Amino acid sequence: MPIERYFSSTAVATTLSGNISGATTSITVGSVTGFPPTKPFTLALDYGAATEELVDCTASAGTTLTVTRAVDGTSAQSHSMGAAVRHVASARDFAAYQTHQSNTAGVHGATGSVVGTSDTQTLSNKTLTSPTINSPTLAGTVAGTPTINGVFAYANGFTSSGGAAAFTGATGATSAATYKVTADAGLRLVQQAGGTLLWGDGTAAGDTNLYRLSANVLATDDTFQLASSGTMLFGAAGDTNLYRLAANSLATDDSLTVGGNLSVTGTFSTGTGIGTTLHARRTSDNSIVSNSTPALDSQLFVALVANGIYEMDGVLYYQSASLTPDIAITFDGPAGSAGFWSTIGPNTPTVNDPPTEASAAGTGNRTVAGSLAVVRSYAVPVVSTVFGLSIKGMVENAATPGNFGLQWAQFSSNATATVLKTYSWIRLTRVA
């Protein structure tokens, strides 16, 4: 039990240094020699007189004491300067001892040693009913068949010696055992009651599983990775591989032959090898006003690899309110790239193919070819009507990888907008 008051065997009797009333809570005495250094302790004012009063000293500053008046059944009195002051024990101190001694239901009257609250002791032959045990250190063997109804956390692992650790759950239980890292929002590993193992990254619910599909068959609904690198090698010398290229992407550095049909429910990877298809399209209209300097379109371009050769096709949809040749196009790629391209598009109906580059509006077709740097212009046979240019070509890139794409502008700078329409597209397929 806590100490209620403190005592000293060397306290020297003293006197009040001034008059006090029955309400005064700060008194000054002539000396505090031998008084207990720890509060509270009891003082008698006017010690031995008819006006004796007991007070508790609760704080001190030199010879000035803060006191609680009229304790242990005494009455607050006025006291004069020079009144005797003594450190004393009173009836309540002896009553506390007697009360403690007569408590047979607690410590006194019991058989055996007293159980402390903070000292180190060894207990034996004790039965604890509904106890709360905080941060225990357990040693030895726990006998019997205890039932744990709460969450039992193993901060430093779990070891079973002399027998297997058995976990039994109800038929419909979601999990029989789980594991997580401190501060995880989700579980890293779940052993479900049906035998399925479920893994996650600790940030959300588990997303990868492993389970018994049927007799002698182990299965997963996800991806299974072999070896530390995740690469599967085939052949006596391991010359053919299959591996995870990126999230949700499976790849090989070798050839893949399909004997039956190849069905794709998603999209092909853009990749870099022969057969790779690069595609770009406009997702919104793009307008040019008063500008006849061709520049790279913000959407109609793709990235070429070094030394790749590509077959190019596409369709450009354009519109203008002018009947003059009102759109000029060319193509540009990394330094050193070369190739030829041609189009089929509107031109004058009075001139046979190949017509002049800039001619009056008409409905003829142009199929003349040119190198990548050639700029060609096309008319609008009918104002405010959408027309299409069909593109065919071959592009050979040099040793520098980089972007290749459509450059375009107005053929003659004017205030009537030329519009490259949504759904215009180009496609390059690598052939070498």
C-alpha positions as CSV (number, residue, x, y, z in Angstrom):
1,M,0.0,0.0,0.0
2,P,1.3,3.6,-0.6
3,I,2.9,5.6,2.1
4,E,0.4,8.2,3.5
5,R,2.8,10.2,5.7
6,Y,6.5,10.4,6.4
7,F,8.4,10.6,9.8
8,S,11.7,11.6,11.3
9,S,13.3,10.7,14.6
10,T,15.6,13.7,14.6
11,A,13.1,16.6,14.2
12,V,13.9,19.5,16.5
13,A,11.1,21.3,18.3
14,T,10.5,24.9,17.1
15,T,8.1,27.8,17.4
16,L,5.9,29.9,15.2
17,S,7.6,33.1,13.9
18,G,4.3,35.0,13.7
19,N,0.6,35.0,14.6
20,I,-1.8,33.0,12.4
21,S,-5.6,32.7,12.2
22,G,-7.7,29.6,11.9
23,A,-7.7,30.0,8.0
24,T,-3.9,30.5,7.5
25,T,-2.4,27.8,5.2
26,S,1.2,29.2,5.0
27,I,3.2,29.4,8.3
28,T,6.7,30.3,9.2
29,V,8.7,28.5,11.9
30,G,12.0,29.2,13.6
31,S,13.7,26.1,12.3
32,V,13.1,23.0,10.2
33,T,16.1,21.0,11.4
34,G,15.4,17.3,11.3
35,F,12.0,17.6,9.6
36,P,11.2,14.8,7.1
37,P,12.5,15.8,3.6
38,T,9.6,14.1,1.9
39,K,6.0,15.3,2.3
40,P,3.5,15.0,3.8
41,F,4.3,14.9,7.5
42,T,2.3,15.9,10.6
43,L,3.0,18.9,12.9
44,A,1.3,19.9,16.2
45,L,0.8,23.6,16.7
46,D,0.6,24.8,20.3
47,Y,2.0,21.4,21.2
48,G,0.7,20.2,24.7
49,A,-1.7,23.2,25.1
50,A,-5.5,23.2,25.2
51,T,-5.4,24.9,21.7
52,E,-3.2,22.1,20.1
53,E,-4.0,21.6,16.5
54,L,-2.6,19.0,14.0
55,V,-1.7,20.1,10.5
56,D,-0.2,18.3,7.5
57,C,2.9,19.9,5.9
58,T,2.5,19.4,2.1
59,A,5.3,21.7,0.8
60,S,8.1,23.9,2.1
61,A,10.4,26.8,1.0
62,G,13.1,27.3,3.7
63,T,11.3,27.8,7.0
64,T,8.0,28.7,5.3
65,L,5.6,25.7,5.2
66,T,2.4,25.1,3.3
67,V,-0.1,23.2,5.6
68,T,-3.5,21.6,5.6
69,R,-5.3,22.7,8.8
70,A,-7.3,20.8,11.4
71,V,-6.4,17.2,10.5
72,D,-7.1,13.9,12.4
73,G,-10.2,15.3,14.2
74,T,-8.6,18.5,15.6
75,S,-10.0,22.0,15.1
76,A,-8.5,25.0,13.4
77,Q,-7.3,27.5,16.0
78,S,-5.6,30.9,16.1
79,H,-2.0,30.6,17.3
80,S,0.4,33.3,18.5
81,M,4.0,34.0,17.6
82,G,6.2,31.7,19.8
83,A,3.6,28.9,19.9
84,A,5.4,25.5,20.2
85,V,5.6,23.5,17.0
86,R,6.5,19.7,17.1
87,H,6.7,17.0,14.4
88,V,4.4,14.2,15.7
89,A,2.6,11.0,14.9
90,S,-1.1,10.9,15.7
91,A,-4.0,8.5,16.2
92,R,-4.6,7.9,12.5
93,D,-1.1,6.5,12.0
94,F,-1.7,3.9,14.7
95,A,-5.2,3.2,13.4
96,A,-3.9,2.5,9.9
97,Y,-1.5,-0.1,11.3
98,Q,-4.3,-1.8,13.3
99,T,-6.6,-1.8,10.3
100,H,-3.9,-3.4,8.1
101,Q,-3.1,-6.0,10.8
102,S,-6.7,-7.1,11.2
103,N,-7.4,-7.6,7.5
104,T,-7.5,-11.4,7.4
105,A,-9.0,-11.5,3.9
106,G,-6.0,-9.8,2.5
107,V,-2.4,-10.2,3.5
108,H,-2.4,-10.7,7.3
109,G,-3.8,-14.1,8.3
110,A,-2.9,-15.8,5.0
111,T,-0.4,-18.7,4.9
112,G,2.8,-18.1,2.9
113,S,4.9,-15.2,1.8
114,V,3.4,-11.8,0.9
115,V,3.1,-11.2,-2.9
116,G,4.6,-7.9,-3.8
117,T,3.6,-5.7,-6.7
118,S,7.0,-4.8,-8.1
119,D,9.7,-7.0,-6.5
120,T,10.9,-10.2,-8.1
121,Q,9.3,-13.3,-6.6
122,T,8.7,-17.0,-7.5
123,L,5.1,-18.2,-7.0
124,S,4.1,-21.8,-6.6
125,N,0.8,-23.7,-6.2
126,K,-1.3,-20.7,-7.2
127,T,-4.5,-20.7,-9.2
128,L,-5.2,-17.5,-11.1
129,T,-8.8,-17.0,-12.1
130,S,-9.5,-14.6,-14.9
131,P,-6.2,-12.7,-14.6
132,T,-4.9,-10.0,-16.9
133,I,-1.1,-10.6,-17.5
134,N,0.8,-7.9,-19.3
135,S,4.1,-8.6,-21.1
136,P,4.9,-11.9,-19.4
137,T,8.1,-13.9,-19.8
138,L,7.2,-17.6,-19.9
139,A,9.6,-20.5,-19.3
140,G,9.2,-24.3,-19.0
141,T,6.3,-26.4,-20.2
142,V,2.7,-25.3,-20.4
143,A,0.7,-28.4,-19.6
144,G,-2.9,-29.2,-20.4
145,T,-5.0,-28.1,-23.3
146,P,-5.4,-24.3,-23.0
147,T,-7.8,-22.4,-25.3
148,I,-6.9,-19.0,-26.7
149,N,-9.9,-17.0,-27.7
150,G,-8.1,-13.8,-28.7
151,V,-5.3,-13.0,-31.1
152,F,-2.0,-14.7,-30.1
153,A,0.9,-12.8,-31.5
154,Y,4.4,-14.4,-32.0
155,A,6.8,-11.5,-32.0
156,N,9.9,-13.7,-32.4
157,G,8.6,-16.8,-34.1
158,F,7.1,-20.1,-33.0
159,T,9.1,-23.3,-32.3
160,S,7.6,-26.7,-31.7
161,S,9.9,-29.5,-30.3
162,G,8.8,-33.1,-29.7
163,G,5.6,-32.7,-31.7
164,A,3.9,-30.9,-34.5
165,A,2.0,-27.6,-34.1
166,A,-1.6,-28.4,-34.8
167,F,-4.2,-25.7,-35.9
168,T,-7.8,-26.7,-36.1
169,G,-10.5,-24.4,-37.4
170,A,-14.2,-24.6,-37.9
171,T,-15.5,-25.9,-41.3
172,G,-16.5,-22.5,-42.5
173,A,-13.5,-20.6,-41.1
174,T,-11.8,-18.2,-43.5
175,S,-8.3,-18.8,-42.1
176,A,-6.5,-21.2,-39.8
177,A,-3.3,-19.2,-39.5
178,T,-2.1,-15.7,-40.7
179,Y,1.1,-13.7,-40.8
180,K,1.7,-10.0,-41.1
181,V,4.6,-7.5,-40.7
182,T,4.4,-4.7,-38.1
183,A,2.4,-1.7,-39.5
184,D,1.0,-3.8,-42.5
185,A,-2.5,-2.9,-43.5
186,G,-3.1,-6.4,-45.0
187,L,-1.9,-10.0,-44.3
188,R,1.3,-11.3,-45.9
189,L,0.3,-15.0,-45.7
190,V,-3.0,-16.7,-44.9
191,Q,-3.5,-20.4,-44.4
192,Q,-7.1,-20.9,-45.2
193,A,-9.2,-23.7,-43.5
194,G,-9.5,-25.5,-46.8
195,G,-5.8,-25.8,-47.2
196,T,-5.2,-22.9,-49.6
197,L,-2.2,-20.7,-49.0
198,L,-2.8,-17.0,-49.9
199,W,0.0,-14.4,-50.2
200,G,-0.2,-10.6,-50.4
201,D,2.3,-7.7,-50.1
202,G,0.9,-6.4,-46.8
203,T,-0.9,-3.4,-48.3
204,A,-4.2,-5.1,-49.3
205,A,-5.9,-8.4,-49.4
206,G,-3.9,-11.4,-50.6
207,D,-3.8,-11.8,-54.4
208,T,-1.7,-14.9,-55.1
209,N,-2.6,-18.5,-54.1
210,L,-1.4,-22.1,-54.1
211,Y,-3.7,-25.0,-53.4
212,R,-4.5,-28.7,-54.0
213,L,-6.6,-28.9,-57.2
214,S,-7.1,-32.7,-57.2
215,A,-5.2,-35.9,-56.2
216,N,-1.5,-35.3,-56.7
217,V,-2.1,-31.9,-58.5
218,L,-0.9,-28.6,-57.0
219,A,-2.3,-25.5,-58.7
220,T,-2.4,-21.7,-58.6
221,D,-4.8,-19.2,-60.2
222,D,-1.9,-16.8,-60.7
223,T,1.6,-16.8,-62.1
224,F,4.2,-19.4,-60.9
225,Q,7.8,-18.3,-61.1
226,L,10.8,-20.7,-61.2
227,A,14.4,-19.9,-60.1
228,S,15.5,-16.7,-58.4
229,S,15.5,-14.7,-61.7
230,G,12.0,-16.0,-62.6
231,T,13.3,-17.3,-66.0
232,M,12.4,-20.7,-67.3
233,L,15.1,-22.3,-69.5
234,F,14.5,-25.1,-72.0
235,G,17.0,-27.3,-73.9
236,A,20.1,-29.3,-72.8
237,A,22.2,-26.2,-72.6
238,G,19.3,-23.9,-71.7
239,D,19.3,-21.9,-74.9
240,T,15.6,-21.0,-75.0
241,N,13.9,-18.9,-72.3
242,L,10.5,-17.7,-71.0
243,Y,10.3,-15.0,-68.4
244,R,8.3,-12.1,-66.9
245,L,9.2,-9.0,-68.9
246,A,7.0,-6.6,-66.8
247,A,3.8,-6.5,-64.9
248,N,1.3,-8.9,-66.6
249,S,3.8,-9.4,-69.5
250,L,5.4,-12.8,-70.5
251,A,8.3,-12.7,-72.9
252,T,11.1,-14.8,-74.7
253,D,14.3,-13.7,-76.2
254,D,14.0,-16.5,-78.8
255,S,11.5,-17.6,-81.5
256,L,7.9,-18.7,-80.7
257,T,6.1,-21.0,-83.1
258,V,2.4,-21.5,-82.9
259,G,1.1,-24.7,-84.5
260,G,-2.6,-23.9,-84.0
261,N,-4.5,-20.6,-83.7
262,L,-3.1,-17.7,-81.6
263,S,-5.9,-15.9,-79.7
264,V,-5.3,-12.6,-77.9
265,T,-7.9,-11.4,-75.4
266,G,-5.8,-8.4,-74.4
267,T,-3.2,-6.5,-76.5
268,F,0.2,-7.4,-77.9
269,S,3.3,-5.9,-76.3
270,T,4.8,-3.1,-78.3
271,G,8.2,-4.7,-77.9
272,T,11.2,-4.1,-80.3
273,G,11.7,-7.3,-82.4
274,I,10.7,-8.2,-85.9
275,G,6.9,-8.3,-86.2
276,T,6.5,-5.5,-83.6
277,T,3.6,-3.2,-84.5
278,L,3.8,0.4,-83.5
279,H,0.6,2.4,-83.7
280,A,-0.4,6.0,-83.1
281,R,-3.7,7.8,-83.6
282,R,-5.3,11.1,-83.0
283,T,-7.8,11.1,-80.2
284,S,-9.1,14.6,-80.8
285,D,-9.1,17.2,-83.7
286,N,-6.0,19.3,-84.2
287,S,-6.3,22.7,-85.9
288,I,-3.7,24.9,-87.6
289,V,-4.3,28.5,-88.5
290,S,-2.0,30.9,-90.4
291,N,1.0,28.5,-90.4
292,S,2.7,26.9,-93.4
293,T,5.7,25.4,-91.6
294,P,5.3,21.6,-91.1
295,A,5.9,20.5,-87.5
296,L,5.6,17.1,-85.7
297,D,2.0,16.2,-84.8
298,S,1.6,15.9,-81.0
299,Q,0.0,12.4,-81.3
300,L,1.0,10.8,-84.6
301,F,4.5,9.6,-83.9
302,V,6.1,6.3,-82.7
303,A,9.6,5.3,-81.3
304,L,11.9,3.4,-83.6
305,V,14.8,1.2,-82.6
306,A,18.3,1.6,-84.0
307,N,18.8,0.0,-87.4
308,G,15.2,-1.2,-87.7
309,I,13.3,-1.3,-91.0
310,Y,9.6,-0.7,-90.9
311,E,6.6,-1.0,-93.3
312,M,4.4,2.1,-92.9
313,D,0.7,2.7,-93.6
314,G,-2.1,4.9,-92.3
315,V,-5.0,7.2,-93.1
316,L,-5.1,10.9,-92.4
317,Y,-8.5,12.6,-92.2
318,Y,-8.5,16.3,-92.8
319,Q,-11.0,19.2,-93.4
320,S,-10.9,22.8,-94.5
321,A,-13.1,25.6,-95.7
322,S,-10.7,26.5,-98.5
323,L,-10.6,24.9,-102.0
324,T,-6.9,25.6,-102.4
325,P,-4.4,22.9,-101.7
326,D,-4.7,23.4,-98.0
327,I,-2.7,20.7,-96.2
328,A,1.0,20.0,-96.5
329,I,2.5,16.8,-95.0
330,T,5.9,15.2,-94.7
331,F,7.6,12.6,-92.4
332,D,10.6,12.9,-90.2
333,G,12.6,10.5,-88.1
334,P,15.9,10.2,-86.2
335,A,19.1,11.5,-87.8
336,G,20.1,9.3,-90.8
337,S,16.7,7.6,-91.3
338,A,15.5,7.2,-94.9
339,G,12.7,5.7,-97.0
340,F,9.9,6.4,-99.5
341,W,6.2,7.1,-99.1
342,S,3.2,7.8,-101.3
343,T,-0.4,8.6,-100.8
344,I,-3.7,8.4,-102.5
345,G,-5.6,11.6,-102.0
346,P,-7.7,14.4,-103.6
347,N,-6.3,16.5,-106.4
348,T,-7.4,18.2,-109.7
349,P,-9.7,16.1,-111.9
350,T,-8.3,17.6,-115.1
351,V,-4.7,16.3,-114.8
352,N,-3.7,12.7,-115.1
353,D,-1.6,11.0,-112.5
354,P,1.0,12.2,-111.4
355,P,-0.4,15.7,-111.1
356,T,1.4,18.8,-110.0
357,E,2.0,19.2,-106.3
358,A,-0.1,22.4,-105.9
359,S,-3.1,22.4,-108.2
360,A,-6.6,23.6,-108.3
361,A,-9.1,21.7,-106.1
362,G,-10.5,18.5,-107.6
363,T,-11.3,14.9,-107.0
364,G,-8.4,13.0,-108.7
365,N,-5.8,10.8,-106.9
366,R,-2.1,11.2,-106.4
367,T,0.2,8.1,-106.2
368,V,3.6,9.6,-106.9
369,A,6.3,8.5,-104.4
370,G,8.9,10.6,-102.6
371,S,11.6,10.4,-100.0
372,L,10.9,11.1,-96.3
373,A,11.9,14.8,-96.6
374,V,9.5,15.6,-99.5
375,V,6.6,17.9,-98.6
376,R,3.3,17.2,-100.5
377,S,0.2,19.3,-100.5
378,Y,-3.4,18.2,-101.0
379,A,-6.6,20.1,-101.9
380,V,-10.1,20.0,-100.5
381,P,-12.5,19.3,-103.4
382,V,-15.5,20.2,-101.3
383,V,-15.3,22.8,-98.5
384,S,-16.0,21.7,-94.9
385,T,-16.1,18.0,-96.0
386,V,-13.7,15.5,-94.4
387,F,-11.3,13.8,-96.9
388,G,-8.8,11.0,-96.3
389,L,-5.2,10.4,-97.4
390,S,-4.2,6.8,-97.6
391,I,-0.4,6.4,-96.8
392,K,2.0,3.6,-97.8
393,G,5.7,3.6,-97.3
394,M,8.9,2.0,-96.1
395,V,11.2,3.5,-93.4
396,E,14.8,2.5,-92.6
397,N,16.2,3.9,-89.3
398,A,19.9,4.5,-88.8
399,A,22.0,3.7,-85.7
400,T,20.2,6.3,-83.5
401,P,16.9,5.3,-81.9
402,G,14.2,8.0,-81.7
403,N,10.8,9.2,-82.7
404,F,9.4,9.0,-86.2
405,G,6.1,10.8,-87.1
406,L,4.0,13.0,-89.2
407,Q,4.8,16.6,-89.8
408,W,2.1,18.9,-91.2
409,A,0.9,22.5,-91.7
410,Q,-1.2,24.6,-94.1
411,F,0.0,24.6,-97.7
412,S,-0.7,28.3,-97.9
413,S,-0.8,30.3,-94.6
414,N,-4.3,31.6,-94.2
415,A,-6.8,32.4,-91.5
416,T,-9.1,29.5,-92.4
417,A,-8.3,26.6,-90.1
418,T,-7.0,23.4,-91.5
419,V,-8.1,20.5,-89.2
420,L,-6.4,17.1,-88.8
421,K,-9.3,15.0,-87.6
422,T,-9.8,12.5,-84.8
423,Y,-9.2,8.9,-85.9
424,S,-6.3,9.8,-88.2
425,W,-3.6,7.1,-87.7
426,I,-0.2,5.8,-88.7
427,R,1.2,2.3,-88.2
428,L,4.7,0.9,-88.6
429,T,5.5,-2.8,-88.5
430,R,9.1,-3.9,-88.2
431,V,10.2,-6.2,-91.0
432,A,14.0,-6.4,-90.4
